[in-house]
Amino acid sequence: MTSIFESALGDDFARLSPMMQKRFGVGLDSGYACVGTGTMSRIRRGHWWVVPFLHIGKLRNILIPDVGEDVPFTIENFPYRDPLGRETVTFVREYRVRRKPSRFDATMILSNGRILDYLGTHQHLAVDLDLRVEDDGSLRLTSNAQRFYEGRFIAFPFPMLFSGRAELHERFDDEAGVYRIKMEVRNRMFGFLFGYEGEFHCEFPEASDAPERLKPIRHEGRV
């Protein structure tokens, strides 16, 4: 009875702080979800030439071109079994910089003992994640190799020259009683692309399936 993150981290999962274990313990066996509500103290992006790149990513909820301070956001982690029989956890973030919210869609599975992150409404990008538990009980996620899938016949390693590596650090602040998150995406040639930092509180409602609004339009079978 382990979550996909516990399976990926092995014994290191026990080194996470108790509230981080609760948050990343979401799974079909656990029977609960994690719904976070908070504020991004800052959402920022790189130089002007990265803006078209971010707008292209927004079309499928892969990247966000918005910037702002004190931005309300939610993150919803629900477990479900996808049509291919794989246990999946949603990581759907929604930001309200303008009247119409922006959304970042991600769904994660366990593949060959590691977390695989599908990005976007159609799971076009499959991204390998490296996980590391820090000495303070926090978790650091770093994106690695990426593959692009479209239709039955299009599949290729996505060139990192046209993408970015994301590093996300998340911890629970026991004194303040909040989760704190910081993420940056960088490209080896263009430098900083996008990033945010903020804090949120979590609720853990009972759940054995994800709402349809959080699931991708298309599930990709290739890893």
C-alpha positions in Angstrom: 0.0 0.0 0.0 2.4 2.7 -1.3 2.0 5.8 -3.4 3.9 6.1 -6.6 6.2 8.6 -4.9 6.9 6.2 -2.0 7.6 3.5 -4.6 10.0 5.7 -6.5 11.8 7.0 -3.4 12.1 3.7 -1.6 13.6 4.1 1.9 14.2 7.8 1.3 10.4 8.4 1.5 10.7 8.0 5.3 13.2 10.9 5.4 10.5 13.3 4.2 8.9 15.4 6.9 5.6 14.0 8.1 3.5 16.6 6.3 5.4 16.0 3.1 4.8 12.3 3.4 1.1 13.0 3.8 1.2 15.2 0.7 3.1 12.8 -1.5 1.3 9.8 -0.1 -1.6 10.4 -2.4 -2.6 7.3 -4.2 -5.3 4.7 -4.9 -4.4 2.7 -1.8 -4.3 5.8 0.5 -7.8 6.7 -0.5 -7.4 10.4 -0.4 -6.4 13.4 -2.5 -4.5 16.6 -1.8 -6.1 20.0 -2.6 -3.8 23.0 -2.0 -4.9 26.6 -1.9 -2.5 29.5 -1.6 -0.7 32.5 -3.1 2.2 32.7 -5.4 4.2 35.6 -4.0 5.8 36.0 -7.5 5.4 34.5 -10.9 8.0 35.7 -13.4 9.4 34.9 -16.8 12.6 35.5 -18.8 13.5 38.0 -21.5 11.0 39.1 -24.2 12.2 36.5 -26.6 10.8 33.6 -24.5 7.3 35.0 -24.5 6.2 33.4 -27.9 7.6 30.1 -26.6 5.5 30.4 -23.4 2.4 31.3 -25.4 2.8 28.2 -27.6 3.1 26.1 -24.4 -0.1 27.7 -23.0 -2.2 26.3 -25.9 -2.0 22.8 -24.3 -1.6 23.9 -20.6 2.2 23.1 -20.6 3.6 26.6 -19.9 2.3 29.8 -18.5 3.2 33.3 -20.0 1.6 35.2 -17.1 3.5 37.2 -14.5 2.4 38.8 -11.3 2.7 39.1 -7.5 0.5 37.7 -4.8 -1.3 35.5 -7.3 -4.0 33.2 -6.0 -3.6 29.6 -7.1 -4.7 26.1 -6.5 -3.1 22.7 -6.9 -5.1 19.5 -7.1 -3.6 16.0 -6.7 -6.1 13.3 -7.2 -5.4 9.6 -7.8 -7.1 7.6 -10.6 -6.5 4.6 -12.8 -6.1 5.7 -16.4 -7.6 3.8 -19.4 -4.4 1.9 -19.8 -4.6 0.5 -16.2 -1.9 2.7 -14.7 -2.2 4.4 -11.4 -2.0 8.1 -12.1 -1.9 11.2 -9.9 -2.9 14.6 -11.2 -0.8 17.7 -10.6 -3.1 20.4 -12.0 -2.2 24.0 -11.0 -4.5 27.0 -11.8 -3.4 30.6 -11.5 -5.7 33.7 -11.5 -3.5 36.5 -12.8 -6.4 37.8 -15.0 -10.1 37.3 -15.0 -9.7 34.1 -16.9 -7.3 31.7 -15.0 -4.3 30.0 -16.5 -3.8 26.3 -16.0 -0.8 24.0 -16.0 -1.7 20.3 -16.5 0.5 17.4 -15.4 -0.2 13.7 -14.7 2.3 11.4 -13.1 2.8 7.6 -13.2 5.4 5.2 -12.0 7.4 3.8 -14.9 10.4 1.4 -14.4 10.7 2.5 -10.8 10.8 6.2 -11.6 8.2 9.0 -11.8 7.2 9.9 -15.3 5.5 13.2 -15.8 3.1 13.7 -18.7 2.6 17.4 -19.5 -0.4 19.1 -21.1 -4.0 18.4 -22.0 -3.0 15.7 -24.5 0.1 14.3 -22.6 2.3 15.4 -25.6 5.4 15.6 -23.4 6.7 12.7 -21.3 9.3 13.9 -18.9 11.6 11.8 -16.6 11.8 13.1 -13.1 14.7 12.8 -10.7 13.6 13.0 -7.0 15.9 13.8 -4.1 15.0 14.1 -0.4 17.0 16.9 1.3 18.3 16.8 4.8 15.5 19.1 6.1 12.8 16.7 4.9 12.0 18.7 1.8 11.7 17.3 -1.7 13.5 18.4 -4.8 12.3 17.3 -8.3 14.4 17.9 -11.4 13.2 17.2 -14.9 15.4 15.2 -17.2 14.9 13.6 -20.6 11.8 14.6 -22.5 9.9 12.8 -25.4 7.3 14.2 -27.7 4.3 12.1 -28.8 1.5 13.0 -31.2 -0.9 10.5 -32.9 0.2 7.0 -33.6 3.3 7.6 -35.6 5.0 10.7 -34.3 7.4 10.1 -31.4 10.9 11.6 -30.9 13.2 12.8 -28.1 12.4 16.4 -27.6 15.6 18.5 -28.1 16.5 20.3 -24.9 17.7 23.2 -27.1 14.0 24.0 -27.6 12.8 23.1 -24.1 13.9 23.7 -20.5 14.9 21.8 -17.4 12.6 22.4 -14.4 13.8 22.3 -10.8 11.1 22.3 -8.1 11.7 22.5 -4.4 8.9 21.9 -1.9 8.9 21.8 1.9 6.6 22.1 4.8 7.2 25.1 7.1 6.3 23.7 10.6 6.4 27.1 12.2 4.1 28.8 9.8 2.0 25.6 9.1 2.2 26.0 5.3 3.8 24.3 2.3 6.3 26.4 0.5 7.1 25.8 -3.2 9.7 27.3 -5.6 10.2 26.3 -9.2 12.4 27.5 -12.1 12.6 26.4 -15.7 15.9 27.2 -17.5 17.1 26.6 -21.1 20.8 26.0 -21.6 21.0 28.6 -24.3 18.3 31.1 -23.4 18.7 30.9 -19.6 15.8 31.5 -17.3 12.4 30.9 -18.9 9.8 30.8 -16.2 9.4 30.4 -12.5 7.3 30.9 -9.4 7.4 30.7 -5.6 4.7 30.7 -3.0 2.9 29.0 -0.2 -0.3 27.0 0.3 -2.4 25.1 2.7 -3.7 21.6 2.0 -6.8 19.7 2.6 -6.9 15.9 2.2 -10.4 14.8 1.1 -11.3 11.2 0.5 -10.9 10.2 -3.1 -10.6 7.1 -5.2 -10.9 8.8 -8.6 -10.1 12.2 -10.1 -12.8 14.5 -11.4 -13.0 14.4 -15.2 -12.1 18.1 -15.4 -8.6 17.2 -14.1 -7.9 14.3 -16.4 -6.2 14.8 -19.8 -8.2 14.7 -23.0 -5.9 12.0 -24.3 -3.8 9.4 -22.5 -0.5 8.5 -24.0 0.6 4.9 -23.7 4.2 5.4 -24.7 6.7 6.2 -22.0 
